[in-house]
Amino acid sequence: MTLRLGYGTNGLTDLRLDDALGLLADLGYDGVGLTLDHMHLDPLAPDVAARTRHVARRLGALGLGVTVETGARYVLDPRRKHGPSLLDPDPEARAARTALLVRAVDIAAELGAHAVHCFSGIAPPGAGAGPDTGVGTGAGARADAGTGTTAAGTTGTGTTAAAATATATAWHRLTDALGPVLDAATRAGIPLAIEPEPGHLLATLADFHHLRTLLGDPDALGLTLDIGHCQCLEPAPPTTCVEEAAPWLRHVQIEDMRRGVHEHLPFGDGEIDFPPVLDALAATGYDGLTVVELPRHSHAGPDLARSSLGFLRDAAARTTRNEVTAPC
């Protein structure tokens, strides 16, 4: 299988979008994980339709595939990171996030994207990060999102009645808020690929399957698998996570990481053995983009884009299944 590699624009925020796309094409990437944000393709700008058409032409001219990502930190609220979320207690705030994701689906359709990425949002106070499985609720240490620290969770057996009610309410809000987005994704023929995110309500693969069950397993719902997150907090190693996620895999993010610490690291700075992971990914038949995700490294974005591609090509060359697209 040919591995199709991309790089996330959230790691190139010091570059104009046209320049970032040109850089990735020149380096030999197959595509881009395009985060909708104010500095690149602002989903709330009055000229977003015209800008989207321009970006579509640019992607086509450069021969780049695209996944639309929606993890911008302050695109809706300049004071709350990733706020409001799909779990916000305020129905109007939740509706704003839903509307943004519906717009992301529309933009993805215009761009010819292969998936739209999203995540649930941080579990509200008193709620566990998943159902009573002992996995998403922190059977071990759970990494807090983006902090590089860990926090002890509570086991399912020790969940109080109040916490159970808060958790059930959070899952209800999530399923309700995702309904219009899944409808839009179905109409557009583009999967909505939700990402298990450390510290969020939907934090693990077990939580993803819980959501699938609650929603009735809709065809439009797929999975974004972040390889680093598997290393960070999943009970199984990354290779097993890839194998178990295969039927629902719609988008892949990749970077290095350490166990128990949610910090996206350049390749070689963490603990992941990548050739077996790439081998497992090849065995799934997944043909979407595998996107390097280094959102805290824009200051060195061009250099890391270059070195990351070289690292992944070398790692793929040491597998039995993978090929990578050769540079032009």
C-alpha positions as a Markdown table, in Angstrom:
| # | Residue | x | y | z |
|---|---|---|---|---|
| 1 | Met | 0.0 | 0.0 | 0.0 |
| 2 | Thr | 1.2 | 3.5 | -0.8 |
| 3 | Leu | 1.2 | 5.7 | 2.3 |
| 4 | Arg | -0.3 | 9.1 | 1.6 |
| 5 | Leu | 1.3 | 11.7 | 3.8 |
| 6 | Gly | 0.1 | 15.1 | 4.8 |
| 7 | Tyr | 1.0 | 17.9 | 7.2 |
| 8 | Gly | -1.3 | 19.9 | 9.3 |
| 9 | Thr | -1.7 | 23.6 | 8.7 |
| 10 | Asn | -2.0 | 24.1 | 12.5 |
| 11 | Gly | 1.7 | 23.5 | 12.5 |
| 12 | Leu | 2.3 | 26.2 | 9.8 |
| 13 | Thr | 0.4 | 29.1 | 11.2 |
| 14 | Asp | 3.3 | 31.6 | 10.6 |
| 15 | Leu | 2.9 | 31.0 | 6.9 |
| 16 | Arg | 0.2 | 32.3 | 4.5 |
| 17 | Leu | -2.0 | 29.4 | 3.5 |
| 18 | Asp | -0.9 | 29.7 | -0.2 |
| 19 | Asp | 2.7 | 29.6 | 0.9 |
| 20 | Ala | 2.1 | 26.6 | 3.3 |
| 21 | Leu | 0.4 | 24.6 | 0.5 |
| 22 | Gly | 3.2 | 25.4 | -1.9 |
| 23 | Leu | 5.8 | 24.3 | 0.6 |
| 24 | Leu | 4.1 | 21.0 | 1.2 |
| 25 | Ala | 3.7 | 20.3 | -2.5 |
| 26 | Asp | 7.4 | 21.2 | -3.1 |
| 27 | Leu | 8.5 | 18.9 | -0.3 |
| 28 | Gly | 6.5 | 16.0 | -1.8 |
| 29 | Tyr | 3.6 | 15.7 | 0.5 |
| 30 | Asp | 0.4 | 14.1 | -0.9 |
| 31 | Gly | -2.0 | 16.3 | 1.0 |
| 32 | Val | -2.8 | 18.6 | 3.9 |
| 33 | Gly | -4.8 | 18.6 | 7.1 |
| 34 | Leu | -6.4 | 22.0 | 6.7 |
| 35 | Thr | -7.5 | 23.5 | 10.0 |
| 36 | Leu | -10.3 | 26.1 | 9.5 |
| 37 | Asp | -9.0 | 29.1 | 11.4 |
| 38 | His | -8.6 | 32.9 | 11.2 |
| 39 | Met | -5.1 | 32.9 | 9.8 |
| 40 | His | -5.8 | 30.5 | 6.9 |
| 41 | Leu | -9.3 | 29.6 | 5.8 |
| 42 | Asp | -11.6 | 31.5 | 8.2 |
| 43 | Pro | -14.9 | 29.7 | 8.3 |
| 44 | Leu | -16.6 | 32.8 | 9.7 |
| 45 | Ala | -15.2 | 35.3 | 7.3 |
| 46 | Pro | -17.8 | 37.1 | 5.0 |
| 47 | Asp | -15.8 | 36.0 | 1.9 |
| 48 | Val | -15.4 | 32.4 | 3.0 |
| 49 | Ala | -17.2 | 31.1 | -0.2 |
| 50 | Ala | -14.8 | 32.9 | -2.5 |
| 51 | Arg | -11.8 | 32.0 | -0.4 |
| 52 | Thr | -12.9 | 28.3 | -0.4 |
| 53 | Arg | -13.1 | 28.3 | -4.2 |
| 54 | His | -9.6 | 29.8 | -4.3 |
| 55 | Val | -8.2 | 27.2 | -2.0 |
| 56 | Ala | -9.9 | 24.5 | -4.0 |
| 57 | Arg | -8.2 | 25.7 | -7.2 |
| 58 | Arg | -4.8 | 26.0 | -5.4 |
| 59 | Leu | -5.1 | 22.4 | -4.0 |
| 60 | Gly | -6.0 | 21.2 | -7.5 |
| 61 | Ala | -3.1 | 23.0 | -9.2 |
| 62 | Leu | -0.7 | 21.5 | -6.6 |
| 63 | Gly | -2.1 | 18.0 | -6.7 |
| 64 | Leu | -2.8 | 18.0 | -2.9 |
| 65 | Gly | -5.5 | 16.0 | -1.2 |
| 66 | Val | -7.2 | 17.5 | 1.9 |
| 67 | Thr | -8.9 | 16.7 | 5.1 |
| 68 | Val | -10.8 | 19.5 | 6.8 |
| 69 | Glu | -9.9 | 19.8 | 10.5 |
| 70 | Thr | -11.8 | 21.8 | 13.1 |
| 71 | Gly | -9.5 | 22.0 | 16.1 |
| 72 | Ala | -8.8 | 25.7 | 16.0 |
| 73 | Arg | -8.4 | 27.0 | 19.5 |
| 74 | Tyr | -10.2 | 30.3 | 19.5 |
| 75 | Val | -12.2 | 30.4 | 16.2 |
| 76 | Leu | -15.6 | 30.8 | 18.0 |
| 77 | Asp | -14.6 | 32.4 | 21.3 |
| 78 | Pro | -11.5 | 34.6 | 21.8 |
| 79 | Arg | -11.4 | 33.8 | 25.5 |
| 80 | Arg | -12.1 | 30.1 | 25.8 |
| 81 | Lys | -9.9 | 27.5 | 24.2 |
| 82 | His | -12.0 | 25.2 | 22.0 |
| 83 | Gly | -15.1 | 26.9 | 23.3 |
| 84 | Pro | -18.0 | 26.6 | 23.0 |
| 85 | Ser | -17.9 | 22.8 | 22.6 |
| 86 | Leu | -20.6 | 20.3 | 21.7 |
| 87 | Leu | -21.0 | 19.8 | 25.5 |
| 88 | Asp | -21.6 | 23.4 | 26.5 |
| 89 | Pro | -24.4 | 23.7 | 29.0 |
| 90 | Asp | -25.8 | 26.6 | 27.0 |
| 91 | Pro | -27.9 | 25.3 | 24.1 |
| 92 | Glu | -27.2 | 28.3 | 22.0 |
| 93 | Ala | -23.5 | 27.8 | 22.5 |
| 94 | Arg | -23.7 | 24.2 | 21.5 |
| 95 | Ala | -25.6 | 25.2 | 18.5 |
| 96 | Ala | -22.8 | 27.6 | 17.5 |
| 97 | Arg | -20.3 | 24.7 | 17.5 |
| 98 | Thr | -22.8 | 22.5 | 15.5 |
| 99 | Ala | -23.2 | 25.3 | 13.0 |
| 100 | Leu | -19.5 | 25.6 | 12.6 |
| 101 | Leu | -19.2 | 21.9 | 11.9 |
| 102 | Val | -22.0 | 22.0 | 9.4 |
| 103 | Arg | -20.1 | 24.8 | 7.7 |
| 104 | Ala | -17.0 | 22.7 | 7.8 |
| 105 | Val | -18.8 | 19.9 | 5.9 |
| 106 | Asp | -19.9 | 22.4 | 3.3 |
| 107 | Ile | -16.4 | 23.7 | 2.9 |
| 108 | Ala | -15.0 | 20.2 | 2.7 |
| 109 | Ala | -17.5 | 19.4 | -0.1 |
| 110 | Glu | -16.3 | 22.4 | -2.1 |
| 111 | Leu | -12.6 | 21.4 | -1.5 |
| 112 | Gly | -13.2 | 17.7 | -2.4 |
| 113 | Ala | -12.0 | 16.6 | 1.1 |
| 114 | His | -12.0 | 13.0 | 2.1 |
| 115 | Ala | -13.2 | 13.6 | 5.7 |
| 116 | Val | -14.1 | 16.3 | 8.2 |
| 117 | His | -12.4 | 16.0 | 11.6 |
| 118 | Cys | -14.0 | 17.0 | 14.9 |
| 119 | Phe | -13.9 | 16.1 | 18.7 |
| 120 | Ser | -16.3 | 16.1 | 21.6 |
| 121 | Gly | -14.9 | 18.7 | 23.9 |
| 122 | Ile | -13.7 | 18.5 | 27.5 |
| 123 | Ala | -15.9 | 16.5 | 29.9 |
| 124 | Pro | -17.8 | 18.8 | 32.2 |
| 125 | Pro | -17.0 | 19.0 | 35.9 |
| 126 | Gly | -18.3 | 15.9 | 37.7 |
| 127 | Ala | -18.5 | 13.8 | 34.5 |
| 128 | Gly | -16.2 | 10.9 | 33.7 |
| 129 | Ala | -14.5 | 11.0 | 30.3 |
| 130 | Gly | -16.4 | 8.0 | 29.1 |
| 131 | Pro | -19.1 | 5.3 | 30.0 |
| 132 | Asp | -18.6 | 2.9 | 32.9 |
| 133 | Thr | -15.9 | 0.9 | 31.1 |
| 134 | Gly | -12.9 | 1.6 | 33.3 |
| 135 | Val | -11.1 | 2.8 | 30.2 |
| 136 | Gly | -12.4 | 6.2 | 29.2 |
| 137 | Thr | -13.0 | 7.1 | 32.8 |
| 138 | Gly | -9.4 | 6.8 | 33.8 |
| 139 | Ala | -8.6 | 3.3 | 35.0 |
| 140 | Gly | -5.0 | 4.6 | 35.0 |
| 141 | Ala | -3.7 | 8.1 | 34.7 |
| 142 | Arg | -5.5 | 10.2 | 32.1 |
| 143 | Ala | -3.6 | 12.9 | 30.3 |
| 144 | Asp | -5.1 | 16.4 | 30.4 |
| 145 | Ala | -5.5 | 17.9 | 26.9 |
| 146 | Gly | -2.6 | 19.8 | 25.7 |
| 147 | Thr | -1.0 | 20.4 | 29.1 |
| 148 | Gly | 1.8 | 17.8 | 29.1 |
| 149 | Thr | 0.6 | 16.7 | 32.5 |
| 150 | Thr | -1.4 | 13.8 | 33.9 |
| 151 | Ala | -4.4 | 13.6 | 36.1 |
| 152 | Ala | -5.9 | 10.7 | 38.0 |
| 153 | Gly | -9.3 | 9.6 | 36.9 |
| 154 | Thr | -12.1 | 7.8 | 38.7 |
| 155 | Thr | -12.9 | 4.2 | 38.1 |
| 156 | Gly | -16.4 | 3.2 | 36.8 |
| 157 | Thr | -17.1 | 1.3 | 40.0 |
| 158 | Gly | -16.5 | 4.3 | 42.1 |
| 159 | Thr | -18.6 | 6.7 | 40.1 |
| 160 | Thr | -21.2 | 8.5 | 42.2 |
| 161 | Ala | -24.8 | 9.0 | 41.3 |
| 162 | Ala | -24.2 | 12.6 | 40.6 |
| 163 | Ala | -21.2 | 11.9 | 38.4 |
| 164 | Ala | -23.2 | 9.3 | 36.5 |
| 165 | Thr | -26.0 | 11.8 | 35.9 |
| 166 | Ala | -23.5 | 14.4 | 34.7 |
| 167 | Thr | -21.8 | 11.9 | 32.3 |
| 168 | Ala | -25.2 | 10.8 | 30.9 |
| 169 | Thr | -26.2 | 14.4 | 30.3 |
| 170 | Ala | -22.9 | 15.1 | 28.6 |
| 171 | Trp | -23.3 | 12.1 | 26.2 |
| 172 | His | -26.9 | 13.2 | 25.5 |
| 173 | Arg | -25.7 | 16.7 | 24.6 |
| 174 | Leu | -23.0 | 15.3 | 22.3 |
| 175 | Thr | -25.4 | 13.0 | 20.4 |
| 176 | Asp | -28.0 | 15.7 | 20.1 |
| 177 | Ala | -25.4 | 18.3 | 18.8 |
| 178 | Leu | -23.9 | 15.9 | 16.3 |
| 179 | Gly | -27.3 | 15.1 | 14.6 |
| 180 | Pro | -27.3 | 18.0 | 12.2 |
| 181 | Val | -23.6 | 17.5 | 11.4 |
| 182 | Leu | -24.1 | 13.9 | 10.5 |
| 183 | Asp | -27.1 | 14.8 | 8.4 |
| 184 | Ala | -24.9 | 17.3 | 6.5 |
| 185 | Ala | -22.1 | 14.8 | 6.1 |
| 186 | Thr | -24.6 | 12.2 | 4.8 |
| 187 | Arg | -25.9 | 14.7 | 2.2 |
| 188 | Ala | -22.4 | 15.6 | 1.2 |
| 189 | Gly | -21.1 | 12.1 | 1.1 |
| 190 | Ile | -18.2 | 13.0 | 3.3 |
| 191 | Pro | -17.5 | 11.1 | 6.6 |
| 192 | Leu | -17.4 | 12.9 | 9.9 |
| 193 | Ala | -14.3 | 11.5 | 11.6 |
| 194 | Ile | -14.5 | 12.2 | 15.3 |
| 195 | Glu | -11.2 | 12.1 | 17.3 |
| 196 | Pro | -10.7 | 10.6 | 20.7 |
| 197 | Glu | -8.9 | 13.3 | 22.5 |
| 198 | Pro | -7.1 | 13.0 | 26.0 |
| 199 | Gly | -9.1 | 14.8 | 28.6 |
| 200 | His | -12.3 | 15.0 | 26.5 |
| 201 | Leu | -15.6 | 13.2 | 27.1 |
| 202 | Leu | -14.7 | 11.1 | 24.1 |
| 203 | Ala | -11.2 | 10.2 | 25.0 |
| 204 | Thr | -10.6 | 6.6 | 23.9 |
| 205 | Leu | -11.5 | 4.1 | 21.2 |
| 206 | Ala | -13.9 | 2.6 | 23.8 |
| 207 | Asp | -15.6 | 6.0 | 24.0 |
| 208 | Phe | -15.9 | 6.1 | 20.2 |
| 209 | His | -17.7 | 2.8 | 20.2 |
| 210 | His | -20.0 | 4.1 | 22.9 |
| 211 | Leu | -20.9 | 7.0 | 20.8 |
| 212 | Arg | -21.5 | 4.8 | 17.8 |
| 213 | Thr | -23.9 | 2.7 | 19.9 |
| 214 | Leu | -25.8 | 5.8 | 21.2 |
| 215 | Leu | -26.2 | 7.1 | 17.6 |
| 216 | Gly | -27.3 | 3.8 | 16.1 |
| 217 | Asp | -24.0 | 3.3 | 14.1 |
| 218 | Pro | -24.7 | 5.9 | 11.3 |
| 219 | Asp | -22.7 | 5.3 | 8.1 |
| 220 | Ala | -21.5 | 8.9 | 8.1 |
| 221 | Leu | -19.7 | 8.6 | 11.5 |
| 222 | Gly | -16.1 | 7.5 | 11.3 |
| 223 | Leu | -12.9 | 7.8 | 13.3 |
| 224 | Thr | -9.9 | 10.0 | 13.4 |
| 225 | Leu | -7.1 | 8.0 | 14.9 |
| 226 | Asp | -4.2 | 10.0 | 16.4 |
| 227 | Ile | -1.3 | 7.6 | 16.8 |
| 228 | Gly | 0.3 | 9.7 | 19.5 |
| 229 | His | -2.9 | 9.6 | 21.5 |
| 230 | Cys | -2.8 | 5.8 | 21.4 |
| 231 | Gln | 0.6 | 5.8 | 22.9 |
| 232 | Cys | -0.5 | 8.4 | 25.5 |
| 233 | Leu | -3.5 | 6.7 | 27.1 |
| 234 | Glu | -5.0 | 3.7 | 25.3 |
| 235 | Pro | -4.6 | 0.4 | 27.1 |
| 236 | Ala | -3.4 | -1.3 | 24.0 |
| 237 | Pro | -0.2 | -0.4 | 22.0 |
| 238 | Pro | -0.6 | 1.8 | 18.9 |
| 239 | Thr | -0.3 | -1.1 | 16.5 |
| 240 | Thr | -3.2 | -2.9 | 18.2 |
| 241 | Cys | -5.2 | 0.4 | 18.2 |
| 242 | Val | -4.7 | 0.7 | 14.4 |
| 243 | Glu | -5.8 | -2.9 | 13.9 |
| 244 | Glu | -8.9 | -2.5 | 16.1 |
| 245 | Ala | -9.9 | 0.8 | 14.5 |
| 246 | Ala | -9.6 | -0.4 | 10.9 |
| 247 | Pro | -13.3 | -0.7 | 10.0 |
| 248 | Trp | -14.1 | 2.9 | 11.1 |
| 249 | Leu | -10.8 | 4.6 | 10.1 |
| 250 | Arg | -11.5 | 7.8 | 8.1 |
| 251 | His | -8.6 | 10.0 | 9.0 |
| 252 | Val | -5.2 | 9.5 | 10.7 |
| 253 | Gln | -3.0 | 11.9 | 12.6 |
| 254 | Ile | 0.6 | 11.1 | 13.5 |
| 255 | Glu | 3.3 | 12.4 | 15.7 |
| 256 | Asp | 5.5 | 11.1 | 18.5 |
| 257 | Met | 4.4 | 11.0 | 22.1 |
| 258 | Arg | 5.2 | 9.6 | 25.5 |
| 259 | Arg | 3.0 | 7.4 | 27.7 |
| 260 | Gly | 0.7 | 9.4 | 30.0 |
| 261 | Val | 1.8 | 12.8 | 28.7 |
| 262 | His | -0.4 | 14.6 | 26.1 |
| 263 | Glu | 2.3 | 16.5 | 24.2 |
| 264 | His | 2.7 | 16.3 | 20.5 |
| 265 | Leu | 6.4 | 15.7 | 19.8 |
| 266 | Pro | 8.5 | 15.7 | 16.6 |
| 267 | Phe | 9.4 | 12.2 | 15.5 |
| 268 | Gly | 12.2 | 10.7 | 17.5 |
| 269 | Asp | 11.5 | 12.7 | 20.6 |
| 270 | Gly | 8.9 | 10.3 | 22.0 |
| 271 | Glu | 8.5 | 6.5 | 22.6 |
| 272 | Ile | 6.7 | 5.2 | 19.5 |
| 273 | Asp | 8.2 | 2.5 | 17.3 |
| 274 | Phe | 6.9 | 3.7 | 14.0 |
| 275 | Pro | 7.6 | 0.9 | 11.4 |
| 276 | Pro | 5.2 | -1.6 | 13.0 |
| 277 | Val | 2.6 | 1.2 | 13.3 |
| 278 | Leu | 2.9 | 2.0 | 9.6 |
| 279 | Asp | 2.8 | -1.7 | 8.8 |
| 280 | Ala | -0.4 | -2.1 | 10.7 |
| 281 | Leu | -1.9 | 0.9 | 9.0 |
| 282 | Ala | -1.0 | -0.5 | 5.6 |
| 283 | Ala | -2.7 | -3.8 | 6.5 |
| 284 | Thr | -6.0 | -2.0 | 7.1 |
| 285 | Gly | -6.3 | -0.8 | 3.5 |
| 286 | Tyr | -6.8 | 2.7 | 4.6 |
| 287 | Asp | -6.2 | 5.0 | 1.7 |
| 288 | Gly | -6.8 | 8.5 | 3.2 |
| 289 | Leu | -4.2 | 10.9 | 4.4 |
| 290 | Thr | -1.9 | 10.3 | 7.3 |
| 291 | Val | -1.3 | 13.8 | 8.6 |
| 292 | Val | 1.6 | 15.0 | 10.7 |
| 293 | Glu | 0.1 | 16.8 | 13.7 |
| 294 | Leu | 2.5 | 19.3 | 15.4 |
| 295 | Pro | 0.3 | 22.2 | 16.4 |
| 296 | Arg | 2.7 | 23.7 | 18.9 |
| 297 | His | 5.7 | 23.9 | 16.5 |
| 298 | Ser | 4.8 | 26.5 | 14.0 |
| 299 | His | 7.9 | 28.4 | 14.8 |
| 300 | Ala | 9.9 | 25.6 | 13.2 |
| 301 | Gly | 7.1 | 24.5 | 10.8 |
| 302 | Pro | 9.0 | 24.4 | 7.4 |
| 303 | Asp | 12.0 | 22.6 | 8.9 |
| 304 | Leu | 9.8 | 20.1 | 10.7 |
| 305 | Ala | 7.6 | 19.5 | 7.6 |
| 306 | Arg | 10.8 | 18.6 | 5.8 |
| 307 | Ser | 12.3 | 16.3 | 8.5 |
| 308 | Ser | 9.0 | 14.7 | 9.3 |
| 309 | Leu | 8.5 | 13.6 | 5.7 |
| 310 | Gly | 12.0 | 12.1 | 5.7 |
| 311 | Phe | 11.5 | 10.3 | 9.0 |
| 312 | Leu | 8.2 | 8.7 | 7.8 |
| 313 | Arg | 9.7 | 7.7 | 4.5 |
| 314 | Asp | 12.6 | 6.0 | 6.3 |
| 315 | Ala | 10.2 | 4.3 | 8.7 |
| 316 | Ala | 8.0 | 3.1 | 5.8 |
| 317 | Ala | 11.0 | 1.7 | 4.0 |
| 318 | Arg | 11.6 | -0.5 | 7.1 |
| 319 | Thr | 8.2 | -2.1 | 6.9 |
| 320 | Thr | 7.0 | -5.1 | 4.8 |
| 321 | Arg | 3.9 | -3.5 | 3.3 |
| 322 | Asn | 4.4 | 0.3 | 2.9 |
| 323 | Glu | 5.5 | 2.5 | 0.0 |
| 324 | Val | 5.5 | 6.2 | 0.1 |
| 325 | Thr | 5.0 | 8.6 | -2.8 |
| 326 | Ala | 8.4 | 9.6 | -4.2 |
| 327 | Pro | 9.3 | 13.3 | -4.3 |
| 328 | Cys | 8.9 | 15.0 | -7.7 |
